[in-house]
Amino acid sequence: MTCSRASVFLVALMLAGSAELLAQHRPPIVPGDRVRISAREIGVERLAATVLTVKSDTIVVRSGEPLALPFASVTKLEVSRERKSRARLGMAIGFWTGAVAGGVIVARSSRDTEDTVFDFNPGEAFGELLGGALLGGIAGTLVGALIGSSFKVDQWEAVPLHRIRVTIVPQRKGKLSVGVSLRL
Protein backbone atom coordinates (compact mmCIF):
# COMPACT_ATOMS: atom_id res chain seq x y z
CA MET A 1 0.00 0.00 0.00
CA THR A 2 1.40 3.38 -0.90
CA CYS A 3 1.33 6.36 1.44
CA SER A 4 -1.58 8.03 -0.35
CA ARG A 5 -3.65 4.83 -0.37
CA ALA A 6 -2.95 4.32 3.32
CA SER A 7 -4.03 7.91 4.05
CA VAL A 8 -7.25 7.48 2.06
CA PHE A 9 -7.95 4.20 3.82
CA LEU A 10 -7.31 5.77 7.23
CA VAL A 11 -9.60 8.73 6.48
CA ALA A 12 -12.31 6.39 5.17
CA LEU A 13 -12.00 4.26 8.29
CA MET A 14 -12.36 7.31 10.55
CA LEU A 15 -15.35 8.57 8.58
CA ALA A 16 -16.99 5.15 8.74
CA GLY A 17 -16.58 5.10 12.51
CA SER A 18 -18.04 8.57 12.90
CA ALA A 19 -20.91 7.77 10.54
CA GLU A 20 -21.72 4.70 12.64
CA LEU A 21 -21.69 6.78 15.83
CA LEU A 22 -23.94 9.38 14.23
CA ALA A 23 -26.38 6.67 13.19
CA GLN A 24 -26.76 5.58 16.84
CA HIS A 25 -27.86 9.01 18.05
CA ARG A 26 -31.44 10.14 18.20
CA PRO A 27 -32.41 12.34 15.23
CA PRO A 28 -32.34 16.06 16.10
CA ILE A 29 -36.13 16.36 15.92
CA VAL A 30 -38.91 13.81 15.65
CA PRO A 31 -42.71 14.10 15.52
CA GLY A 32 -44.09 14.99 18.94
CA ASP A 33 -41.12 17.14 20.01
CA ARG A 34 -41.73 20.66 21.35
CA VAL A 35 -39.73 23.16 19.34
CA ARG A 36 -39.08 26.88 19.18
CA ILE A 37 -38.69 27.91 15.61
CA SER A 38 -37.75 31.18 13.92
CA ALA A 39 -38.40 31.55 10.21
CA ARG A 40 -38.82 34.38 7.76
CA GLU A 41 -42.30 33.18 6.81
CA ILE A 42 -44.06 33.03 10.19
CA GLY A 43 -43.98 36.73 11.01
CA VAL A 44 -42.97 36.28 14.65
CA GLU A 45 -39.48 36.14 16.09
CA ARG A 46 -39.98 32.74 17.75
CA LEU A 47 -42.88 30.31 17.64
CA ALA A 48 -43.31 27.48 20.18
CA ALA A 49 -44.96 24.51 18.51
CA THR A 50 -45.17 20.71 18.33
CA VAL A 51 -43.54 18.85 15.43
CA LEU A 52 -46.02 16.92 13.28
CA THR A 53 -43.71 15.68 10.50
CA VAL A 54 -40.14 16.19 9.35
CA LYS A 55 -39.18 15.74 5.70
CA SER A 56 -35.82 16.32 4.04
CA ASP A 57 -36.72 19.89 3.06
CA THR A 58 -39.77 20.77 5.21
CA ILE A 59 -40.88 20.72 8.83
CA VAL A 60 -44.58 20.72 9.70
CA VAL A 61 -45.45 22.10 13.14
CA ARG A 62 -48.64 22.80 15.06
CA SER A 63 -49.24 25.87 17.12
CA GLY A 64 -52.94 26.25 16.57
CA GLU A 65 -53.18 25.43 12.87
CA PRO A 66 -50.58 23.15 11.18
CA LEU A 67 -47.82 25.13 9.50
CA ALA A 68 -45.39 23.77 6.88
CA LEU A 69 -42.06 25.56 6.77
CA PRO A 70 -39.24 24.87 4.32
CA PHE A 71 -35.91 24.38 6.11
CA ALA A 72 -34.43 27.02 3.79
CA SER A 73 -36.57 29.68 5.54
CA VAL A 74 -35.79 28.51 9.10
CA THR A 75 -33.27 30.81 10.79
CA LYS A 76 -33.21 29.16 14.24
CA LEU A 77 -34.52 25.88 15.61
CA GLU A 78 -34.48 24.67 19.22
CA VAL A 79 -35.94 21.50 20.71
CA SER A 80 -37.10 20.91 24.30
CA ARG A 81 -35.18 17.94 25.63
CA GLU A 82 -36.62 17.94 29.16
CA ARG A 83 -38.68 19.93 31.61
CA LYS A 84 -37.06 20.87 34.89
CA SER A 85 -38.72 21.99 38.08
CA ARG A 86 -37.88 25.27 39.79
CA ALA A 87 -37.75 23.69 43.28
CA ARG A 88 -34.13 24.74 43.90
CA LEU A 89 -34.83 28.35 42.99
CA GLY A 90 -37.95 28.27 45.17
CA MET A 91 -35.93 26.88 48.07
CA ALA A 92 -33.33 29.64 47.78
CA ILE A 93 -35.91 32.42 47.58
CA GLY A 94 -37.93 30.84 50.40
CA PHE A 95 -34.90 30.48 52.66
CA TRP A 96 -33.81 34.09 52.39
CA THR A 97 -37.35 35.46 52.62
CA GLY A 98 -38.09 33.27 55.65
CA ALA A 99 -34.78 34.13 57.33
CA VAL A 100 -35.35 37.86 57.00
CA ALA A 101 -38.97 37.56 58.11
CA GLY A 102 -38.04 35.31 61.06
CA GLY A 103 -35.31 37.69 62.18
CA VAL A 104 -37.60 40.72 61.94
CA ILE A 105 -40.39 38.97 63.85
CA VAL A 106 -38.03 37.95 66.67
CA ALA A 107 -36.45 41.41 66.81
CA ARG A 108 -39.85 43.11 67.01
CA SER A 109 -41.30 40.70 69.57
CA SER A 110 -38.26 40.65 71.87
CA ARG A 111 -38.41 44.39 72.48
CA ASP A 112 -39.89 44.96 75.88
CA THR A 113 -40.85 48.46 76.98
CA GLU A 114 -39.61 47.85 80.53
CA ASP A 115 -36.04 47.02 79.39
CA THR A 116 -33.50 49.74 79.68
CA VAL A 117 -30.23 50.19 77.89
CA PHE A 118 -28.39 48.75 80.90
CA ASP A 119 -30.35 45.46 80.76
CA PHE A 120 -29.47 44.83 77.08
CA ASN A 121 -27.37 41.70 76.53
CA PRO A 122 -25.94 41.71 72.97
CA GLY A 123 -25.04 38.01 72.96
CA GLU A 124 -28.53 36.97 74.02
CA ALA A 125 -30.17 39.32 71.52
CA PHE A 126 -27.97 38.01 68.72
CA GLY A 127 -28.80 34.40 69.66
CA GLU A 128 -32.54 35.13 69.58
CA LEU A 129 -32.22 36.93 66.27
CA LEU A 130 -30.17 34.09 64.77
CA GLY A 131 -32.63 31.47 66.05
CA GLY A 132 -35.58 33.36 64.57
CA ALA A 133 -33.79 33.75 61.25
CA LEU A 134 -32.90 30.05 61.20
CA LEU A 135 -36.44 28.89 61.98
CA GLY A 136 -37.86 31.33 59.45
CA GLY A 137 -35.32 30.16 56.86
CA ILE A 138 -36.22 26.50 57.36
CA ALA A 139 -39.94 27.22 57.06
CA GLY A 140 -39.32 29.40 54.00
CA THR A 141 -37.21 26.69 52.38
CA LEU A 142 -40.01 24.14 52.72
CA VAL A 143 -42.67 26.52 51.39
CA GLY A 144 -40.35 27.65 48.56
CA ALA A 145 -39.63 24.05 47.54
CA LEU A 146 -43.34 23.26 47.34
CA ILE A 147 -44.10 26.34 45.30
CA GLY A 148 -41.02 26.01 43.05
CA SER A 149 -41.67 22.34 42.27
CA SER A 150 -45.04 23.25 40.78
CA PHE A 151 -43.31 25.38 38.11
CA LYS A 152 -41.67 23.51 35.21
CA VAL A 153 -39.54 25.09 32.50
CA ASP A 154 -38.28 23.68 29.21
CA GLN A 155 -34.57 23.10 28.70
CA TRP A 156 -33.95 24.13 25.08
CA GLU A 157 -31.20 22.69 22.89
CA ALA A 158 -30.21 24.31 19.60
CA VAL A 159 -30.62 22.11 16.52
CA PRO A 160 -27.95 22.69 13.87
CA LEU A 161 -29.52 23.74 10.59
CA HIS A 162 -26.54 22.76 8.45
CA ARG A 163 -26.12 19.07 7.87
CA ILE A 164 -23.06 17.15 6.75
CA ARG A 165 -23.65 13.62 5.53
CA VAL A 166 -20.88 11.10 4.88
CA THR A 167 -21.60 8.02 2.80
CA ILE A 168 -19.10 5.17 2.37
CA VAL A 169 -19.85 2.50 -0.20
CA PRO A 170 -17.62 -0.54 -0.79
CA GLN A 171 -16.60 -0.99 -4.42
CA ARG A 172 -15.06 -3.87 -6.35
CA LYS A 173 -11.49 -4.96 -5.76
CA GLY A 174 -11.43 -3.75 -2.15
CA LYS A 175 -11.93 -0.09 -2.97
CA LEU A 176 -14.19 2.31 -1.12
CA SER A 177 -16.23 5.18 -2.47
CA VAL A 178 -16.67 8.13 -0.11
CA GLY A 179 -19.36 10.76 -0.62
CA VAL A 180 -19.89 13.93 1.38
CA SER A 181 -23.00 16.05 1.05
CA LEU A 182 -23.80 19.33 2.77
CA ARG A 183 -27.34 20.63 3.19
CA LEU A 184 -27.47 24.35 3.84
URFENKA-V662564 format. One record per backbone hydrogen bond with DSSP energy under -1.0 kcal/mol. NH is the residue of the N-H (numbers start at 1). CO is the residue of the C=O. If there is no record, write none. Layout:
NH|CO / NH|CO
//
This chain:
6|2 / 7|3 / 8|4 / 9|5 / 10|6 / 11|7 / 12|8 / 13|9 / 14|10 / 15|11 / 16|12 / 17|13 / 18|14 / 19|15 / 20|16 / 21|17 / 22|18 / 23|19 / 32|51 / 33|30 / 35|49 / 36|78 / 37|47 / 38|76 / 40|73 / 47|37 / 49|35 / 50|62 / 51|33 / 52|60 / 53|60 / 55|58 / 59|69 / 60|53 / 61|67 / 62|50 / 63|65 / 67|61 / 69|59 / 71|57 / 73|70 / 75|38 / 76|38 / 78|36 / 79|157 / 80|34 / 81|155 / 84|153 / 86|148 / 86|151 / 90|86 / 91|87 / 92|88 / 93|89 / 94|90 / 95|91 / 96|92 / 97|93 / 98|94 / 99|95 / 100|96 / 101|97 / 102|98 / 103|99 / 104|100 / 105|101 / 106|102 / 107|103 / 108|104 / 109|105 / 110|106 / 115|112 / 125|121 / 126|122 / 127|123 / 128|124 / 129|125 / 130|126 / 131|127 / 132|128 / 133|129 / 134|130 / 135|131 / 136|132 / 137|133 / 138|134 / 139|135 / 140|136 / 141|137 / 142|138 / 143|139 / 144|140 / 145|141 / 146|142 / 147|143 / 148|144 / 149|145 / 150|147 / 151|148 / 153|84 / 155|82 / 157|79 / 159|77 / 163|183 / 165|181 / 167|179 / 169|177 / 171|175 / 175|172 / 177|169 / 179|167 / 181|165 / 183|163
//
